[in-house]
């Protein structure tokens, strides 16, 4: 009777260790994922900032081009 109890207890203990190992592994993976998401958010913010800067530069170039085209038309009319 005692050996059956010991055997069952050992099985339960082994299963607990497996679950605990999986939990630790999952916890590490979640930590890595959180870090990766943070890094991705940082990269996205940098990309958005660069994109906004480039869009602003394109707007300035477009305005200058329009101004030059208007100046060329004015010179043609003279």
Secondary structure, 3 states (H helix, E strand, C coil): CHHHHHHHHHHHHHHHHHHHHHHHHHHHHHHHHHHHHHHHHHHHHHHHHHHHHHHHHHHHHHHHHHHHHHHHHHHHHC
